[in-house]
Amino acid sequence: MGYQAWLTAYLAKLSGKEVRCPECGVGAVNWKLAGDPATRFGYAILWCSHCGKGSHLSRVKFPEGIEFVSMFDVDAVAAGVPEIQLVDED
Ligand SMILES: [Zn+2]
């Protein structure tokens, strides 16, 4: 599994679905969304609460109604994000 699977998980979460980890299939996928409030462009950090694997999606645009923290607020970006074992991009 790799980047594409996490991108799929991200899109599913955007649409409001509960998503299982693409790596282990057990844990729920958590995310942190950080972006520029002026443009709604930013990045997403996704991780599994079970196996600790995850991915970092850059250059995404958050739809209206999706809440995200300001990417310029480093404390808000870091809050609640664990150590993540990033999967290889493919
Ligand atoms: Zn997992």
PDB file of the backbone (N, CA, C, O) and the ligand in Angstrom, with CONECT records:
HET     ZN  A 101       1
ATOM      1  N   MET A   1       0.855  -1.194   0.000  1.00  0.00           N
ATOM      2  CA  MET A   1       0.000   0.000   0.000  1.00  0.00           C
ATOM      3  C   MET A   1       0.892   1.244   0.000  1.00  0.00           C
ATOM      4  O   MET A   1       2.028   1.209   0.471  1.00  0.00           O
ATOM      5  N   GLY A   2       0.375   2.301  -0.517  1.00  0.00           N
ATOM      6  CA  GLY A   2       1.207   3.493  -0.542  1.00  0.00           C
ATOM      7  C   GLY A   2       0.368   4.739  -0.655  1.00  0.00           C
ATOM      8  O   GLY A   2      -0.777   4.808  -0.206  1.00  0.00           O
ATOM      9  N   TYR A   3       0.975   5.699  -1.263  1.00  0.00           N
ATOM     10  CA  TYR A   3       0.371   7.029  -1.333  1.00  0.00           C
ATOM     11  C   TYR A   3      -1.043   6.997  -1.890  1.00  0.00           C
ATOM     12  O   TYR A   3      -1.939   7.653  -1.359  1.00  0.00           O
ATOM     13  N   GLN A   4      -1.246   6.229  -2.969  1.00  0.00           N
ATOM     14  CA  GLN A   4      -2.548   6.241  -3.632  1.00  0.00           C
ATOM     15  C   GLN A   4      -3.657   5.746  -2.688  1.00  0.00           C
ATOM     16  O   GLN A   4      -4.766   6.280  -2.684  1.00  0.00           O
ATOM     17  N   ALA A   5      -3.343   4.742  -1.909  1.00  0.00           N
ATOM     18  CA  ALA A   5      -4.338   4.209  -0.978  1.00  0.00           C
ATOM     19  C   ALA A   5      -4.701   5.245   0.079  1.00  0.00           C
ATOM     20  O   ALA A   5      -5.856   5.344   0.492  1.00  0.00           O
ATOM     21  N   TRP A   6      -3.729   5.997   0.502  1.00  0.00           N
ATOM     22  CA  TRP A   6      -3.996   7.033   1.507  1.00  0.00           C
ATOM     23  C   TRP A   6      -4.752   8.196   0.909  1.00  0.00           C
ATOM     24  O   TRP A   6      -5.584   8.816   1.571  1.00  0.00           O
ATOM     25  N   LEU A   7      -4.458   8.491  -0.356  1.00  0.00           N
ATOM     26  CA  LEU A   7      -5.222   9.532  -1.037  1.00  0.00           C
ATOM     27  C   LEU A   7      -6.691   9.112  -1.141  1.00  0.00           C
ATOM     28  O   LEU A   7      -7.591   9.930  -0.949  1.00  0.00           O
ATOM     29  N   THR A   8      -6.923   7.851  -1.442  1.00  0.00           N
ATOM     30  CA  THR A   8      -8.292   7.339  -1.494  1.00  0.00           C
ATOM     31  C   THR A   8      -8.970   7.450  -0.130  1.00  0.00           C
ATOM     32  O   THR A   8     -10.141   7.817  -0.033  1.00  0.00           O
ATOM     33  N   ALA A   9      -8.221   7.129   0.911  1.00  0.00           N
ATOM     34  CA  ALA A   9      -8.762   7.231   2.274  1.00  0.00           C
ATOM     35  C   ALA A   9      -9.100   8.677   2.609  1.00  0.00           C
ATOM     36  O   ALA A   9     -10.122   8.958   3.234  1.00  0.00           O
ATOM     37  N   TYR A  10      -8.248   9.571   2.194  1.00  0.00           N
ATOM     38  CA  TYR A  10      -8.489  11.012   2.429  1.00  0.00           C
ATOM     39  C   TYR A  10      -9.786  11.457   1.759  1.00  0.00           C
ATOM     40  O   TYR A  10     -10.609  12.141   2.368  1.00  0.00           O
ATOM     41  N   LEU A  11      -9.956  11.064   0.506  1.00  0.00           N
ATOM     42  CA  LEU A  11     -11.153  11.474  -0.237  1.00  0.00           C
ATOM     43  C   LEU A  11     -12.408  10.883   0.403  1.00  0.00           C
ATOM     44  O   LEU A  11     -13.451  11.536   0.449  1.00  0.00           O
ATOM     45  N   ALA A  12     -12.307   9.653   0.895  1.00  0.00           N
ATOM     46  CA  ALA A  12     -13.456   9.034   1.557  1.00  0.00           C
ATOM     47  C   ALA A  12     -13.802   9.780   2.839  1.00  0.00           C
ATOM     48  O   ALA A  12     -14.974   9.999   3.143  1.00  0.00           O
ATOM     49  N   LYS A  13     -12.770  10.170   3.591  1.00  0.00           N
ATOM     50  CA  LYS A  13     -13.021  10.912   4.822  1.00  0.00           C
ATOM     51  C   LYS A  13     -13.625  12.284   4.519  1.00  0.00           C
ATOM     52  O   LYS A  13     -14.485  12.771   5.253  1.00  0.00           O
ATOM     53  N   LEU A  14     -13.170  12.892   3.440  1.00  0.00           N
ATOM     54  CA  LEU A  14     -13.742  14.193   3.049  1.00  0.00           C
ATOM     55  C   LEU A  14     -15.242  14.077   2.840  1.00  0.00           C
ATOM     56  O   LEU A  14     -15.995  15.003   3.143  1.00  0.00           O
ATOM     57  N   SER A  15     -15.670  12.936   2.321  1.00  0.00           N
ATOM     58  CA  SER A  15     -17.093  12.753   2.052  1.00  0.00           C
ATOM     59  C   SER A  15     -17.844  12.258   3.283  1.00  0.00           C
ATOM     60  O   SER A  15     -19.030  11.938   3.211  1.00  0.00           O
ATOM     61  N   GLY A  16     -17.138  12.200   4.415  1.00  0.00           N
ATOM     62  CA  GLY A  16     -17.800  11.922   5.670  1.00  0.00           C
ATOM     63  C   GLY A  16     -17.831  10.462   6.074  1.00  0.00           C
ATOM     64  O   GLY A  16     -18.512  10.102   7.034  1.00  0.00           O
ATOM     65  N   LYS A  17     -17.103   9.610   5.355  1.00  0.00           N
ATOM     66  CA  LYS A  17     -17.103   8.186   5.680  1.00  0.00           C
ATOM     67  C   LYS A  17     -16.061   7.872   6.742  1.00  0.00           C
ATOM     68  O   LYS A  17     -15.026   8.533   6.838  1.00  0.00           O
ATOM     69  N   GLU A  18     -16.353   6.853   7.535  1.00  0.00           N
ATOM     70  CA  GLU A  18     -15.350   6.291   8.426  1.00  0.00           C
ATOM     71  C   GLU A  18     -14.448   5.410   7.575  1.00  0.00           C
ATOM     72  O   GLU A  18     -14.925   4.612   6.769  1.00  0.00           O
ATOM     73  N   VAL A  19     -13.141   5.560   7.762  1.00  0.00           N
ATOM     74  CA  VAL A  19     -12.201   4.875   6.893  1.00  0.00           C
ATOM     75  C   VAL A  19     -11.283   3.989   7.720  1.00  0.00           C
ATOM     76  O   VAL A  19     -10.760   4.405   8.754  1.00  0.00           O
ATOM     77  N   ARG A  20     -11.095   2.757   7.248  1.00  0.00           N
ATOM     78  CA  ARG A  20     -10.144   1.839   7.877  1.00  0.00           C
ATOM     79  C   ARG A  20      -8.770   2.043   7.251  1.00  0.00           C
ATOM     80  O   ARG A  20      -8.649   2.432   6.089  1.00  0.00           O
ATOM     81  N   CYS A  21      -7.757   1.776   8.033  1.00  0.00           N
ATOM     82  CA  CYS A  21      -6.378   1.947   7.590  1.00  0.00           C
ATOM     83  C   CYS A  21      -6.075   1.090   6.360  1.00  0.00           C
ATOM     84  O   CYS A  21      -6.352  -0.109   6.369  1.00  0.00           O
ATOM     85  N   PRO A  22      -5.511   1.682   5.301  1.00  0.00           N
ATOM     86  CA  PRO A  22      -5.159   0.894   4.115  1.00  0.00           C
ATOM     87  C   PRO A  22      -3.972  -0.026   4.345  1.00  0.00           C
ATOM     88  O   PRO A  22      -3.709  -0.905   3.523  1.00  0.00           O
ATOM     89  N   GLU A  23      -3.258   0.155   5.433  1.00  0.00           N
ATOM     90  CA  GLU A  23      -2.084  -0.691   5.690  1.00  0.00           C
ATOM     91  C   GLU A  23      -2.470  -1.939   6.470  1.00  0.00           C
ATOM     92  O   GLU A  23      -2.126  -3.051   6.068  1.00  0.00           O
ATOM     93  N   CYS A  24      -3.176  -1.767   7.574  1.00  0.00           N
ATOM     94  CA  CYS A  24      -3.476  -2.914   8.441  1.00  0.00           C
ATOM     95  C   CYS A  24      -4.951  -3.313   8.400  1.00  0.00           C
ATOM     96  O   CYS A  24      -5.303  -4.428   8.783  1.00  0.00           O
ATOM     97  N   GLY A  25      -5.804  -2.412   7.942  1.00  0.00           N
ATOM     98  CA  GLY A  25      -7.226  -2.745   7.848  1.00  0.00           C
ATOM     99  C   GLY A  25      -7.944  -2.783   9.179  1.00  0.00           C
ATOM    100  O   GLY A  25      -9.116  -3.154   9.243  1.00  0.00           O
ATOM    101  N   VAL A  26      -7.254  -2.402  10.244  1.00  0.00           N
ATOM    102  CA  VAL A  26      -7.827  -2.521  11.586  1.00  0.00           C
ATOM    103  C   VAL A  26      -8.188  -1.151  12.151  1.00  0.00           C
ATOM    104  O   VAL A  26      -9.331  -0.907  12.539  1.00  0.00           O
ATOM    105  N   GLY A  27      -7.209  -0.274  12.190  1.00  0.00           N
ATOM    106  CA  GLY A  27      -7.401   1.013  12.847  1.00  0.00           C
ATOM    107  C   GLY A  27      -8.202   1.990  12.006  1.00  0.00           C
ATOM    108  O   GLY A  27      -8.309   1.852  10.787  1.00  0.00           O
ATOM    109  N   ALA A  28      -8.757   2.970  12.680  1.00  0.00           N
ATOM    110  CA  ALA A  28      -9.407   4.060  11.980  1.00  0.00           C
ATOM    111  C   ALA A  28      -8.347   5.038  11.481  1.00  0.00           C
ATOM    112  O   ALA A  28      -7.297   5.209  12.102  1.00  0.00           O
ATOM    113  N   VAL A  29      -8.636   5.666  10.366  1.00  0.00           N
ATOM    114  CA  VAL A  29      -7.725   6.669   9.829  1.00  0.00           C
ATOM    115  C   VAL A  29      -8.052   8.026  10.469  1.00  0.00           C
ATOM    116  O   VAL A  29      -9.181   8.513  10.409  1.00  0.00           O
ATOM    117  N   ASN A  30      -7.041   8.599  11.070  1.00  0.00           N
ATOM    118  CA  ASN A  30      -7.164   9.950  11.625  1.00  0.00           C
ATOM    119  C   ASN A  30      -6.463  10.928  10.695  1.00  0.00           C
ATOM    120  O   ASN A  30      -5.644  10.537   9.864  1.00  0.00           O
ATOM    121  N   TRP A  31      -6.793  12.197  10.847  1.00  0.00           N
ATOM    122  CA  TRP A  31      -6.107  13.170  10.011  1.00  0.00           C
ATOM    123  C   TRP A  31      -5.907  14.483  10.749  1.00  0.00           C
ATOM    124  O   TRP A  31      -6.578  14.798  11.732  1.00  0.00           O
ATOM    125  N   LYS A  32      -4.947  15.228  10.221  1.00  0.00           N
ATOM    126  CA  LYS A  32      -4.780  16.629  10.592  1.00  0.00           C
ATOM    127  C   LYS A  32      -4.708  17.409   9.296  1.00  0.00           C
ATOM    128  O   LYS A  32      -3.899  17.112   8.417  1.00  0.00           O
ATOM    129  N   LEU A  33      -5.560  18.403   9.191  1.00  0.00           N
ATOM    130  CA  LEU A  33      -5.603  19.228   7.988  1.00  0.00           C
ATOM    131  C   LEU A  33      -5.065  20.604   8.334  1.00  0.00           C
ATOM    132  O   LEU A  33      -5.511  21.242   9.287  1.00  0.00           O
ATOM    133  N   ALA A  34      -4.116  21.043   7.558  1.00  0.00           N
ATOM    134  CA  ALA A  34      -3.497  22.343   7.797  1.00  0.00           C
ATOM    135  C   ALA A  34      -3.438  23.097   6.476  1.00  0.00           C
ATOM    136  O   ALA A  34      -2.980  22.571   5.462  1.00  0.00           O
ATOM    137  N   GLY A  35      -3.902  24.319   6.507  1.00  0.00           N
ATOM    138  CA  GLY A  35      -3.920  25.057   5.254  1.00  0.00           C
ATOM    139  C   GLY A  35      -3.882  26.556   5.461  1.00  0.00           C
ATOM    140  O   GLY A  35      -3.895  27.063   6.583  1.00  0.00           O
ATOM    141  N   ASP A  36      -3.834  27.236   4.343  1.00  0.00           N
ATOM    142  CA  ASP A  36      -3.856  28.687   4.319  1.00  0.00           C
ATOM    143  C   ASP A  36      -5.325  29.131   4.358  1.00  0.00           C
ATOM    144  O   ASP A  36      -6.072  28.860   3.418  1.00  0.00           O
ATOM    145  N   PRO A  37      -5.742  29.800   5.423  1.00  0.00           N
ATOM    146  CA  PRO A  37      -7.155  30.188   5.531  1.00  0.00           C
ATOM    147  C   PRO A  37      -7.633  31.049   4.364  1.00  0.00           C
ATOM    148  O   PRO A  37      -8.825  31.061   4.055  1.00  0.00           O
ATOM    149  N   ALA A  38      -6.727  31.761   3.719  1.00  0.00           N
ATOM    150  CA  ALA A  38      -7.125  32.656   2.637  1.00  0.00           C
ATOM    151  C   ALA A  38      -7.461  31.892   1.359  1.00  0.00           C
ATOM    152  O   ALA A  38      -8.328  32.312   0.593  1.00  0.00           O
ATOM    153  N   THR A  39      -6.786  30.786   1.130  1.00  0.00           N
ATOM    154  CA  THR A  39      -6.940  30.072  -0.145  1.00  0.00           C
ATOM    155  C   THR A  39      -7.561  28.684   0.013  1.00  0.00           C
ATOM    156  O   THR A  39      -8.017  28.093  -0.966  1.00  0.00           O
ATOM    157  N   ARG A  40      -7.579  28.158   1.251  1.00  0.00           N
ATOM    158  CA  ARG A  40      -8.027  26.792   1.559  1.00  0.00           C
ATOM    159  C   ARG A  40      -7.112  25.728   0.945  1.00  0.00           C
ATOM    160  O   ARG A  40      -7.480  24.554   0.903  1.00  0.00           O
ATOM    161  N   PHE A  41      -5.937  26.117   0.475  1.00  0.00           N
ATOM    162  CA  PHE A  41      -4.953  25.132   0.033  1.00  0.00           C
ATOM    163  C   PHE A  41      -4.047  24.783   1.203  1.00  0.00           C
ATOM    164  O   PHE A  41      -3.710  25.636   2.025  1.00  0.00           O
ATOM    165  N   GLY A  42      -3.659  23.515   1.264  1.00  0.00           N
ATOM    166  CA  GLY A  42      -2.789  23.114   2.349  1.00  0.00           C
ATOM    167  C   GLY A  42      -2.366  21.671   2.181  1.00  0.00           C
ATOM    168  O   GLY A  42      -2.198  21.176   1.067  1.00  0.00           O
ATOM    169  N   TYR A  43      -2.198  21.006   3.317  1.00  0.00           N
ATOM    170  CA  TYR A  43      -1.768  19.611   3.268  1.00  0.00           C
ATOM    171  C   TYR A  43      -2.488  18.831   4.349  1.00  0.00           C
ATOM    172  O   TYR A  43      -3.027  19.383   5.307  1.00  0.00           O
ATOM    173  N   ALA A  44      -2.473  17.527   4.153  1.00  0.00           N
ATOM    174  CA  ALA A  44      -3.139  16.635   5.091  1.00  0.00           C
ATOM    175  C   ALA A  44      -2.146  15.608   5.613  1.00  0.00           C
ATOM    176  O   ALA A  44      -1.381  15.025   4.845  1.00  0.00           O
ATOM    177  N   ILE A  45      -2.165  15.393   6.914  1.00  0.00           N
ATOM    178  CA  ILE A  45      -1.396  14.322   7.530  1.00  0.00           C
ATOM    179  C   ILE A  45      -2.405  13.263   7.947  1.00  0.00           C
ATOM    180  O   ILE A  45      -3.331  13.539   8.711  1.00  0.00           O
ATOM    181  N   LEU A  46      -2.218  12.051   7.441  1.00  0.00           N
ATOM    182  CA  LEU A  46      -3.134  10.960   7.786  1.00  0.00           C
ATOM    183  C   LEU A  46      -2.359   9.867   8.495  1.00  0.00           C
ATOM    184  O   LEU A  46      -1.208   9.584   8.161  1.00  0.00           O
ATOM    185  N   TRP A  47      -3.005   9.255   9.482  1.00  0.00           N
ATOM    186  CA  TRP A  47      -2.333   8.158  10.170  1.00  0.00           C
ATOM    187  C   TRP A  47      -3.359   7.197  10.748  1.00  0.00           C
ATOM    188  O   TRP A  47      -4.533   7.512  10.947  1.00  0.00           O
ATOM    189  N   CYS A  48      -2.836   6.008  11.002  1.00  0.00           N
ATOM    190  CA  CYS A  48      -3.665   4.951  11.578  1.00  0.00           C
ATOM    191  C   CYS A  48      -3.450   4.912  13.080  1.00  0.00           C
ATOM    192  O   CYS A  48      -2.315   4.969  13.555  1.00  0.00           O
ATOM    193  N   SER A  49      -4.542   4.816  13.824  1.00  0.00           N
ATOM    194  CA  SER A  49      -4.443   4.774  15.276  1.00  0.00           C
ATOM    195  C   SER A  49      -3.977   3.416  15.773  1.00  0.00           C
ATOM    196  O   SER A  49      -3.634   3.270  16.946  1.00  0.00           O
ATOM    197  N   HIS A  50      -3.960   2.425  14.898  1.00  0.00           N
ATOM    198  CA  HIS A  50      -3.595   1.063  15.306  1.00  0.00           C
ATOM    199  C   HIS A  50      -2.126   0.746  14.995  1.00  0.00           C
ATOM    200  O   HIS A  50      -1.365   0.378  15.890  1.00  0.00           O
ATOM    201  N   CYS A  51      -1.735   0.890  13.729  1.00  0.00           N
ATOM    202  CA  CYS A  51      -0.371   0.492  13.342  1.00  0.00           C
ATOM    203  C   CYS A  51       0.590   1.672  13.277  1.00  0.00           C
ATOM    204  O   CYS A  51       1.802   1.475  13.184  1.00  0.00           O
ATOM    205  N   GLY A  52       0.075   2.881  13.324  1.00  0.00           N
ATOM    206  CA  GLY A  52       0.953   4.046  13.359  1.00  0.00           C
ATOM    207  C   GLY A  52       1.505   4.460  12.010  1.00  0.00           C
ATOM    208  O   GLY A  52       2.306   5.390  11.919  1.00  0.00           O
ATOM    209  N   LYS A  53       1.074   3.763  10.951  1.00  0.00           N
ATOM    210  CA  LYS A  53       1.531   4.157   9.620  1.00  0.00           C
ATOM    211  C   LYS A  53       0.651   5.283   9.084  1.00  0.00           C
ATOM    212  O   LYS A  53      -0.485   5.473   9.519  1.00  0.00           O
ATOM    213  N   GLY A  54       1.205   6.017   8.138  1.00  0.00           N
ATOM    214  CA  GLY A  54       0.429   7.121   7.614  1.00  0.00           C
ATOM    215  C   GLY A  54       1.082   7.731   6.406  1.00  0.00           C
ATOM    216  O   GLY A  54       2.063   7.215   5.871  1.00  0.00           O
ATOM    217  N   SER A  55       0.509   8.856   5.984  1.00  0.00           N
ATOM    218  CA  SER A  55       1.010   9.512   4.797  1.00  0.00           C
ATOM    219  C   SER A  55       0.767  11.009   4.917  1.00  0.00           C
ATOM    220  O   SER A  55      -0.027  11.473   5.735  1.00  0.00           O
ATOM    221  N   HIS A  56       1.460  11.727   4.091  1.00  0.00           N
ATOM    222  CA  HIS A  56       1.425  13.182   4.087  1.00  0.00           C
ATOM    223  C   HIS A  56       1.030  13.606   2.674  1.00  0.00           C
ATOM    224  O   HIS A  56       1.774  13.385   1.718  1.00  0.00           O
ATOM    225  N   LEU A  57      -0.124  14.205   2.555  1.00  0.00           N
ATOM    226  CA  LEU A  57      -0.602  14.617   1.234  1.00  0.00           C
ATOM    227  C   LEU A  57      -0.404  16.119   1.098  1.00  0.00           C
ATOM    228  O   LEU A  57      -0.923  16.895   1.900  1.00  0.00           O
ATOM    229  N   SER A  58       0.330  16.518   0.105  1.00  0.00           N
ATOM    230  CA  SER A  58       0.577  17.944  -0.064  1.00  0.00           C
ATOM    231  C   SER A  58      -0.292  18.509  -1.181  1.00  0.00           C
ATOM    232  O   SER A  58      -0.830  17.777  -2.012  1.00  0.00           O
ATOM    233  N   ARG A  59      -0.410  19.816  -1.175  1.00  0.00           N
ATOM    234  CA  ARG A  59      -1.143  20.540  -2.205  1.00  0.00           C
ATOM    235  C   ARG A  59      -2.565  20.009  -2.392  1.00  0.00           C
ATOM    236  O   ARG A  59      -2.954  19.610  -3.489  1.00  0.00           O
ATOM    237  N   VAL A  60      -3.319  20.011  -1.315  1.00  0.00           N
ATOM    238  CA  VAL A  60      -4.733  19.666  -1.417  1.00  0.00           C
ATOM    239  C   VAL A  60      -5.551  20.921  -1.112  1.00  0.00           C
ATOM    240  O   VAL A  60      -5.102  21.810  -0.389  1.00  0.00           O
ATOM    241  N   LYS A  61      -6.744  20.976  -1.669  1.00  0.00           N
ATOM    242  CA  LYS A  61      -7.642  22.093  -1.381  1.00  0.00           C
ATOM    243  C   LYS A  61      -8.819  21.565  -0.582  1.00  0.00           C
ATOM    244  O   LYS A  61      -9.467  20.597  -0.977  1.00  0.00           O
ATOM    245  N   PHE A  62      -9.088  22.206   0.543  1.00  0.00           N
ATOM    246  CA  PHE A  62     -10.158  21.748   1.422  1.00  0.00           C
ATOM    247  C   PHE A  62     -11.481  22.343   0.968  1.00  0.00           C
ATOM    248  O   PHE A  62     -11.601  23.559   0.820  1.00  0.00           O
ATOM    249  N   PRO A  63     -12.473  21.491   0.748  1.00  0.00           N
ATOM    250  CA  PRO A  63     -13.794  21.987   0.340  1.00  0.00           C
ATOM    251  C   PRO A  63     -14.422  22.836   1.452  1.00  0.00           C
ATOM    252  O   PRO A  63     -14.059  22.734   2.624  1.00  0.00           O
ATOM    253  N   GLU A  64     -15.354  23.654   1.047  1.00  0.00           N
ATOM    254  CA  GLU A  64     -16.134  24.407   2.034  1.00  0.00           C
ATOM    255  C   GLU A  64     -16.775  23.421   3.007  1.00  0.00           C
ATOM    256  O   GLU A  64     -17.238  22.353   2.607  1.00  0.00           O
ATOM    257  N   GLY A  65     -16.796  23.788   4.282  1.00  0.00           N
ATOM    258  CA  GLY A  65     -17.402  22.925   5.284  1.00  0.00           C
ATOM    259  C   GLY A  65     -16.420  21.989   5.962  1.00  0.00           C
ATOM    260  O   GLY A  65     -16.734  21.402   6.997  1.00  0.00           O
ATOM    261  N   ILE A  66     -15.224  21.844   5.385  1.00  0.00           N
ATOM    262  CA  ILE A  66     -14.184  21.033   6.013  1.00  0.00           C
ATOM    263  C   ILE A  66     -13.327  21.950   6.878  1.00  0.00           C
ATOM    264  O   ILE A  66     -12.782  22.947   6.406  1.00  0.00           O
ATOM    265  N   GLU A  67     -13.221  21.589   8.156  1.00  0.00           N
ATOM    266  CA  GLU A  67     -12.446  22.432   9.060  1.00  0.00           C
ATOM    267  C   GLU A  67     -10.977  22.050   9.015  1.00  0.00           C
ATOM    268  O   GLU A  67     -10.630  20.872   8.932  1.00  0.00           O
ATOM    269  N   PHE A  68     -10.119  23.060   9.071  1.00  0.00           N
ATOM    270  CA  PHE A  68      -8.682  22.816   9.116  1.00  0.00           C
ATOM    271  C   PHE A  68      -8.032  23.899   9.960  1.00  0.00           C
ATOM    272  O   PHE A  68      -8.604  24.965  10.186  1.00  0.00           O
ATOM    273  N   VAL A  69      -6.820  23.602  10.422  1.00  0.00           N
ATOM    274  CA  VAL A  69      -6.090  24.605  11.201  1.00  0.00           C
ATOM    275  C   VAL A  69      -5.215  25.407  10.258  1.00  0.00           C
ATOM    276  O   VAL A  69      -4.891  24.964   9.156  1.00  0.00           O
ATOM    277  N   SER A  70      -4.842  26.581  10.703  1.00  0.00           N
ATOM    278  CA  SER A  70      -3.929  27.403   9.902  1.00  0.00           C
ATOM    279  C   SER A  70      -2.559  26.751   9.855  1.00  0.00           C
ATOM    280  O   SER A  70      -2.006  26.383  10.892  1.00  0.00           O
ATOM    281  N   MET A  71      -2.008  26.604   8.653  1.00  0.00           N
ATOM    282  CA  MET A  71      -0.684  26.002   8.505  1.00  0.00           C
ATOM    283  C   MET A  71       0.414  26.902   9.098  1.00  0.00           C
ATOM    284  O   MET A  71       1.550  26.459   9.270  1.00  0.00           O
ATOM    285  N   PHE A  72       0.084  28.131   9.402  1.00  0.00           N
ATOM    286  CA  PHE A  72       1.065  29.062   9.967  1.00  0.00           C
ATOM    287  C   PHE A  72       1.096  28.985  11.493  1.00  0.00           C
ATOM    288  O   PHE A  72       1.941  29.604  12.139  1.00  0.00           O
ATOM    289  N   ASP A  73       0.167  28.220  12.057  1.00  0.00           N
ATOM    290  CA  ASP A  73       0.103  28.041  13.501  1.00  0.00           C
ATOM    291  C   ASP A  73       0.739  26.693  13.838  1.00  0.00           C
ATOM    292  O   ASP A  73       0.061  25.666  13.864  1.00  0.00           O
ATOM    293  N   VAL A  74       2.046  26.709  14.094  1.00  0.00           N
ATOM    294  CA  VAL A  74       2.783  25.446  14.229  1.00  0.00           C
ATOM    295  C   VAL A  74       2.285  24.618  15.416  1.00  0.00           C
ATOM    296  O   VAL A  74       2.294  23.388  15.363  1.00  0.00           O
ATOM    297  N   ASP A  75       1.858  25.281  16.471  1.00  0.00           N
ATOM    298  CA  ASP A  75       1.356  24.529  17.621  1.00  0.00           C
ATOM    299  C   ASP A  75       0.066  23.800  17.278  1.00  0.00           C
ATOM    300  O   ASP A  75      -0.126  22.646  17.661  1.00  0.00           O
ATOM    301  N   ALA A  76      -0.820  24.485  16.552  1.00  0.00           N
ATOM    302  CA  ALA A  76      -2.081  23.859  16.162  1.00  0.00           C
ATOM    303  C   ALA A  76      -1.843  22.713  15.180  1.00  0.00           C
ATOM    304  O   ALA A  76      -2.534  21.695  15.221  1.00  0.00           O
ATOM    305  N   VAL A  77      -0.864  22.889  14.301  1.00  0.00           N
ATOM    306  CA  VAL A  77      -0.567  21.836  13.326  1.00  0.00           C
ATOM    307  C   VAL A  77      -0.034  20.590  14.030  1.00  0.00           C
ATOM    308  O   VAL A  77      -0.384  19.467  13.668  1.00  0.00           O
ATOM    309  N   ALA A  78       0.811  20.796  15.037  1.00  0.00           N
ATOM    310  CA  ALA A  78       1.449  19.656  15.712  1.00  0.00           C
ATOM    311  C   ALA A  78       0.527  18.983  16.720  1.00  0.00           C
ATOM    312  O   ALA A  78       0.727  17.813  17.047  1.00  0.00           O
ATOM    313  N   ALA A  79      -0.476  19.697  17.219  1.00  0.00           N
ATOM    314  CA  ALA A  79      -1.299  19.179  18.304  1.00  0.00           C
ATOM    315  C   ALA A  79      -2.017  17.896  17.899  1.00  0.00           C
ATOM    316  O   ALA A  79      -2.718  17.847  16.888  1.00  0.00           O
ATOM    317  N   GLY A  80      -1.825  16.865  18.708  1.00  0.00           N
ATOM    318  CA  GLY A  80      -2.566  15.631  18.506  1.00  0.00           C
ATOM    319  C   GLY A  80      -2.008  14.711  17.444  1.00  0.00           C
ATOM    320  O   GLY A  80      -2.553  13.633  17.206  1.00  0.00           O
ATOM    321  N   VAL A  81      -0.925  15.123  16.801  1.00  0.00           N
ATOM    322  CA  VAL A  81      -0.348  14.281  15.751  1.00  0.00           C
ATOM    323  C   VAL A  81       0.762  13.436  16.364  1.00  0.00           C
ATOM    324  O   VAL A  81       1.730  13.983  16.892  1.00  0.00           O
ATOM    325  N   PRO A  82       0.638  12.105  16.303  1.00  0.00           N
ATOM    326  CA  PRO A  82       1.659  11.238  16.903  1.00  0.00           C
ATOM    327  C   PRO A  82       2.862  11.064  15.966  1.00  0.00           C
ATOM    328  O   PRO A  82       2.885  11.591  14.854  1.00  0.00           O
ATOM    329  N   GLU A  83       3.847  10.319  16.441  1.00  0.00           N
ATOM    330  CA  GLU A  83       4.918   9.886  15.550  1.00  0.00           C
ATOM    331  C   GLU A  83       4.313   8.955  14.510  1.00  0.00           C
ATOM    332  O   GLU A  83       3.629   7.991  14.857  1.00  0.00           O
ATOM    333  N   ILE A  84       4.559   9.236  13.249  1.00  0.00           N
ATOM    334  CA  ILE A  84       3.944   8.454  12.179  1.00  0.00           C
ATOM    335  C   ILE A  84       5.034   7.790  11.356  1.00  0.00           C
ATOM    336  O   ILE A  84       6.055   8.395  11.029  1.00  0.00           O
ATOM    337  N   GLN A  85       4.786   6.519  11.027  1.00  0.00           N
ATOM    338  CA  GLN A  85       5.683   5.818  10.115  1.00  0.00           C
ATOM    339  C   GLN A  85       5.165   6.041   8.705  1.00  0.00           C
ATOM    340  O   GLN A  85       4.203   5.403   8.276  1.00  0.00           O
ATOM    341  N   LEU A  86       5.807   6.944   7.996  1.00  0.00           N
ATOM    342  CA  LEU A  86       5.323   7.300   6.659  1.00  0.00           C
ATOM    343  C   LEU A  86       5.523   6.151   5.681  1.00  0.00           C
ATOM    344  O   LEU A  86       6.577   5.516   5.655  1.00  0.00           O
ATOM    345  N   VAL A  87       4.505   5.897   4.885  1.00  0.00           N
ATOM    346  CA  VAL A  87       4.629   4.862   3.860  1.00  0.00           C
ATOM    347  C   VAL A  87       5.299   5.467   2.637  1.00  0.00           C
ATOM    348  O   VAL A  87       5.254   6.678   2.422  1.00  0.00           O
ATOM    349  N   ASP A  88       5.911   4.621   1.855  1.00  0.00           N
ATOM    350  CA  ASP A  88       6.576   5.097   0.640  1.00  0.00           C
ATOM    351  C   ASP A  88       5.561   5.618  -0.351  1.00  0.00           C
ATOM    352  O   ASP A  88       4.460   5.083  -0.479  1.00  0.00           O
ATOM    353  N   GLU A  89       5.943   6.659  -1.043  1.00  0.00           N
ATOM    354  CA  GLU A  89       5.100   7.129  -2.127  1.00  0.00           C
ATOM    355  C   GLU A  89       5.291   6.207  -3.326  1.00  0.00           C
ATOM    356  O   GLU A  89       6.378   5.680  -3.560  1.00  0.00           O
ATOM    357  N   ASP A  90       4.228   6.028  -4.064  1.00  0.00           N
ATOM    358  CA  ASP A  90       4.350   5.170  -5.243  1.00  0.00           C
ATOM    359  C   ASP A  90       3.624   5.784  -6.417  1.00  0.00           C
ATOM    360  O   ASP A  90       3.612   5.208  -7.505  1.00  0.00           O
TER     361      ASP A  90
HETATM  362 ZN    ZN A 101      -3.098   0.619  10.357  1.00  0.00          ZN2+
END
